[in-house]
Amino acid sequence: TKMPGVKSIISKDSKARADILISGGDIIQFGNLFLE
């Protein structure tokens, strides 16, 4: 990656490429925060 420690994330349904693929209902954690 161009920025060490940074990862890309996108929906599995998009058919795009990313470091992390998510689906509906998944929880994304970063530090002590999260998104649902």
N, CA, C and O atoms as a CHARMM CRD file, in Angstrom:
* protein
*
  144
    1    1 THR  N      0.82800  -1.19500   0.00000 PROA 1      0.00000
    2    1 THR  CA     0.00000   0.00000   0.00000 PROA 1      0.00000
    3    1 THR  C      0.86900   1.25300   0.00000 PROA 1      0.00000
    4    1 THR  O      2.05000   1.20900   0.34200 PROA 1      0.00000
    5    2 LYS  N      0.27500   2.34200  -0.38000 PROA 2      0.00000
    6    2 LYS  CA     0.99700   3.61200  -0.41600 PROA 2      0.00000
    7    2 LYS  C      1.09300   4.25200   0.95800 PROA 2      0.00000
    8    2 LYS  O      1.98300   5.06300   1.21200 PROA 2      0.00000
    9    3 MET  N      0.16600   3.88300   1.85400 PROA 3      0.00000
   10    3 MET  CA     0.16900   4.43600   3.20900 PROA 3      0.00000
   11    3 MET  C      0.21100   3.27500   4.20300 PROA 3      0.00000
   12    3 MET  O     -0.80500   2.61100   4.40500 PROA 3      0.00000
   13    4 PRO  N      1.34500   3.01900   4.81900 PROA 4      0.00000
   14    4 PRO  CA     1.46400   1.90500   5.76100 PROA 4      0.00000
   15    4 PRO  C      0.40700   1.98200   6.86700 PROA 4      0.00000
   16    4 PRO  O      0.17000   3.04400   7.44400 PROA 4      0.00000
   17    5 GLY  N     -0.22100   0.83800   7.15100 PROA 5      0.00000
   18    5 GLY  CA    -1.21600   0.76900   8.21200 PROA 5      0.00000
   19    5 GLY  C     -2.62200   1.15400   7.78900 PROA 5      0.00000
   20    5 GLY  O     -3.56000   1.01100   8.57400 PROA 5      0.00000
   21    6 VAL  N     -2.79100   1.64500   6.55200 PROA 6      0.00000
   22    6 VAL  CA    -4.11400   2.04900   6.06400 PROA 6      0.00000
   23    6 VAL  C     -4.64700   0.95200   5.15200 PROA 6      0.00000
   24    6 VAL  O     -3.92400   0.45000   4.29100 PROA 6      0.00000
   25    7 LYS  N     -5.91800   0.57800   5.34100 PROA 7      0.00000
   26    7 LYS  CA    -6.53300  -0.45700   4.51400 PROA 7      0.00000
   27    7 LYS  C     -7.79500   0.08100   3.86800 PROA 7      0.00000
   28    7 LYS  O     -8.48900   0.92700   4.43200 PROA 7      0.00000
   29    8 SER  N     -8.08300  -0.42500   2.66900 PROA 8      0.00000
   30    8 SER  CA    -9.32000  -0.05000   1.98100 PROA 8      0.00000
   31    8 SER  C    -10.42100  -1.03000   2.37800 PROA 8      0.00000
   32    8 SER  O    -10.14900  -2.18300   2.71300 PROA 8      0.00000
   33    9 ILE  N    -11.66900  -0.55400   2.33800 PROA 9      0.00000
   34    9 ILE  CA   -12.80900  -1.39000   2.70500 PROA 9      0.00000
   35    9 ILE  C    -13.97500  -1.04700   1.78300 PROA 9      0.00000
   36    9 ILE  O    -14.23500   0.12200   1.49600 PROA 9      0.00000
   37   10 ILE  N    -14.67500  -2.09400   1.32200 PROA 10     0.00000
   38   10 ILE  CA   -15.81200  -1.88600   0.41300 PROA 10     0.00000
   39   10 ILE  C    -16.75100  -3.08800   0.51800 PROA 10     0.00000
   40   10 ILE  O    -16.35900  -4.15000   1.00300 PROA 10     0.00000
   41   11 SER  N    -17.96600  -2.91900   0.06800 PROA 11     0.00000
   42   11 SER  CA   -18.96100  -3.98000   0.10100 PROA 11     0.00000
   43   11 SER  C    -18.58900  -5.12300  -0.84800 PROA 11     0.00000
   44   11 SER  O    -18.10300  -4.88800  -1.95400 PROA 11     0.00000
   45   12 LYS  N    -18.82300  -6.35900  -0.40400 PROA 12     0.00000
   46   12 LYS  CA   -18.60300  -7.52900  -1.26300 PROA 12     0.00000
   47   12 LYS  C    -19.47500  -7.45000  -2.51300 PROA 12     0.00000
   48   12 LYS  O    -19.06700  -7.87600  -3.59400 PROA 12     0.00000
   49   13 ASP  N    -20.67700  -6.90300  -2.35700 PROA 13     0.00000
   50   13 ASP  CA   -21.62900  -6.82800  -3.46800 PROA 13     0.00000
   51   13 ASP  C    -21.17600  -5.89600  -4.58400 PROA 13     0.00000
   52   13 ASP  O    -21.68400  -5.98600  -5.70200 PROA 13     0.00000
   53   14 SER  N    -20.23900  -5.00800  -4.30600 PROA 14     0.00000
   54   14 SER  CA   -19.79600  -4.04500  -5.31800 PROA 14     0.00000
   55   14 SER  C    -18.92300  -4.69400  -6.39000 PROA 14     0.00000
   56   14 SER  O    -18.76100  -4.14300  -7.47900 PROA 14     0.00000
   57   15 LYS  N    -18.36200  -5.86200  -6.08400 PROA 15     0.00000
   58   15 LYS  CA   -17.44300  -6.57000  -6.98300 PROA 15     0.00000
   59   15 LYS  C    -16.12400  -5.81600  -7.17600 PROA 15     0.00000
   60   15 LYS  O    -15.33200  -6.17200  -8.04800 PROA 15     0.00000
   61   16 ALA  N    -15.88600  -4.78500  -6.37700 PROA 16     0.00000
   62   16 ALA  CA   -14.63000  -4.03200  -6.44300 PROA 16     0.00000
   63   16 ALA  C    -13.58200  -4.72500  -5.57000 PROA 16     0.00000
   64   16 ALA  O    -13.90400  -5.61800  -4.78700 PROA 16     0.00000
   65   17 ARG  N    -12.33300  -4.30300  -5.71500 PROA 17     0.00000
   66   17 ARG  CA   -11.24700  -4.87200  -4.92300 PROA 17     0.00000
   67   17 ARG  C    -10.92400  -3.95600  -3.75300 PROA 17     0.00000
   68   17 ARG  O    -10.92000  -2.73200  -3.88900 PROA 17     0.00000
   69   18 ALA  N    -10.65300  -4.56500  -2.60000 PROA 18     0.00000
   70   18 ALA  CA   -10.25800  -3.81300  -1.41400 PROA 18     0.00000
   71   18 ALA  C     -9.52900  -4.76500  -0.47800 PROA 18     0.00000
   72   18 ALA  O     -9.57400  -5.98200  -0.65800 PROA 18     0.00000
   73   19 ASP  N     -8.86100  -4.20600   0.51900 PROA 19     0.00000
   74   19 ASP  CA    -8.18600  -5.04100   1.51000 PROA 19     0.00000
   75   19 ASP  C     -9.19800  -5.80100   2.36300 PROA 19     0.00000
   76   19 ASP  O     -8.96200  -6.95000   2.73600 PROA 19     0.00000
   77   20 ILE  N    -10.32400  -5.15900   2.67100 PROA 20     0.00000
   78   20 ILE  CA   -11.36200  -5.75600   3.51300 PROA 20     0.00000
   79   20 ILE  C    -12.69000  -5.65500   2.78000 PROA 20     0.00000
   80   20 ILE  O    -13.07000  -4.57700   2.32400 PROA 20     0.00000
   81   21 LEU  N    -13.40200  -6.78200   2.66300 PROA 21     0.00000
   82   21 LEU  CA   -14.72400  -6.80900   2.03700 PROA 21     0.00000
   83   21 LEU  C    -15.76900  -7.03300   3.12500 PROA 21     0.00000
   84   21 LEU  O    -15.59800  -7.90000   3.98200 PROA 21     0.00000
   85   22 ILE  N    -16.85300  -6.25500   3.09300 PROA 22     0.00000
   86   22 ILE  CA   -17.88700  -6.35600   4.11600 PROA 22     0.00000
   87   22 ILE  C    -19.24300  -6.63600   3.48700 PROA 22     0.00000
   88   22 ILE  O    -19.45400  -6.41900   2.29400 PROA 22     0.00000
   89   23 SER  N    -20.15200  -7.12100   4.31900 PROA 23     0.00000
   90   23 SER  CA   -21.53600  -7.37000   3.92200 PROA 23     0.00000
   91   23 SER  C    -22.45200  -6.60900   4.87000 PROA 23     0.00000
   92   23 SER  O    -22.00800  -6.10600   5.90200 PROA 23     0.00000
   93   24 GLY  N    -23.72600  -6.52400   4.51800 PROA 24     0.00000
   94   24 GLY  CA   -24.69400  -5.86100   5.38500 PROA 24     0.00000
   95   24 GLY  C    -24.69300  -6.47000   6.77200 PROA 24     0.00000
   96   24 GLY  O    -24.68100  -7.69200   6.91800 PROA 24     0.00000
   97   25 GLY  N    -24.70500  -5.63000   7.78800 PROA 25     0.00000
   98   25 GLY  CA   -24.70900  -6.09700   9.17000 PROA 25     0.00000
   99   25 GLY  C    -23.33000  -6.27800   9.76900 PROA 25     0.00000
  100   25 GLY  O    -23.20800  -6.49800  10.97400 PROA 25     0.00000
  101   26 ASP  N    -22.28200  -6.18900   8.95200 PROA 26     0.00000
  102   26 ASP  CA   -20.92000  -6.30800   9.48000 PROA 26     0.00000
  103   26 ASP  C    -20.58700  -5.09500  10.34500 PROA 26     0.00000
  104   26 ASP  O    -21.14700  -4.01500  10.15600 PROA 26     0.00000
  105   27 ILE  N    -19.68800  -5.28000  11.27700 PROA 27     0.00000
  106   27 ILE  CA   -19.21100  -4.20200  12.13600 PROA 27     0.00000
  107   27 ILE  C    -17.78200  -3.87100  11.74500 PROA 27     0.00000
  108   27 ILE  O    -16.93700  -4.75900  11.63300 PROA 27     0.00000
  109   28 ILE  N    -17.51900  -2.58600  11.53800 PROA 28     0.00000
  110   28 ILE  CA   -16.18300  -2.11300  11.17800 PROA 28     0.00000
  111   28 ILE  C    -15.59500  -1.44100  12.40900 PROA 28     0.00000
  112   28 ILE  O    -16.12600  -0.43700  12.88300 PROA 28     0.00000
  113   29 GLN  N    -14.50000  -1.99100  12.93100 PROA 29     0.00000
  114   29 GLN  CA   -13.85900  -1.42400  14.11400 PROA 29     0.00000
  115   29 GLN  C    -12.59300  -0.68000  13.72500 PROA 29     0.00000
  116   29 GLN  O    -11.83200  -1.13700  12.87300 PROA 29     0.00000
  117   30 PHE  N    -12.37100   0.46200  14.34800 PROA 30     0.00000
  118   30 PHE  CA   -11.13800   1.22400  14.16700 PROA 30     0.00000
  119   30 PHE  C    -10.84000   1.91100  15.49700 PROA 30     0.00000
  120   30 PHE  O    -11.59500   2.76900  15.95500 PROA 30     0.00000
  121   31 GLY  N     -9.72800   1.51500  16.10000 PROA 31     0.00000
  122   31 GLY  CA    -9.41300   2.01000  17.44200 PROA 31     0.00000
  123   31 GLY  C    -10.48300   1.55900  18.41400 PROA 31     0.00000
  124   31 GLY  O    -10.85600   0.38600  18.42300 PROA 31     0.00000
  125   32 ASN  N    -10.98600   2.48000  19.23900 PROA 32     0.00000
  126   32 ASN  CA   -12.04700   2.11800  20.18000 PROA 32     0.00000
  127   32 ASN  C    -13.42500   2.52100  19.64900 PROA 32     0.00000
  128   32 ASN  O    -14.38500   2.59800  20.41500 PROA 32     0.00000
  129   33 LEU  N    -13.52600   2.77700  18.35200 PROA 33     0.00000
  130   33 LEU  CA   -14.78200   3.14300  17.70100 PROA 33     0.00000
  131   33 LEU  C    -15.20900   2.05400  16.72800 PROA 33     0.00000
  132   33 LEU  O    -14.40100   1.21300  16.33300 PROA 33     0.00000
  133   34 PHE  N    -16.49800   2.07200  16.33800 PROA 34     0.00000
  134   34 PHE  CA   -16.97500   1.10400  15.35000 PROA 34     0.00000
  135   34 PHE  C    -18.16900   1.67100  14.59700 PROA 34     0.00000
  136   34 PHE  O    -18.84500   2.58600  15.06600 PROA 34     0.00000
  137   35 LEU  N    -18.41200   1.10700  13.42100 PROA 35     0.00000
  138   35 LEU  CA   -19.58900   1.41600  12.60400 PROA 35     0.00000
  139   35 LEU  C    -20.34900   0.12900  12.36400 PROA 35     0.00000
  140   35 LEU  O    -19.74200  -0.92700  12.18100 PROA 35     0.00000
  141   36 GLU  N    -21.67500   0.20500  12.36300 PROA 36     0.00000
  142   36 GLU  CA   -22.50000  -0.95800  12.05700 PROA 36     0.00000
  143   36 GLU  C    -23.19400  -0.73800  10.74100 PROA 36     0.00000
  144   36 GLU  O    -23.94600  -1.60100  10.28800 PROA 36     0.00000
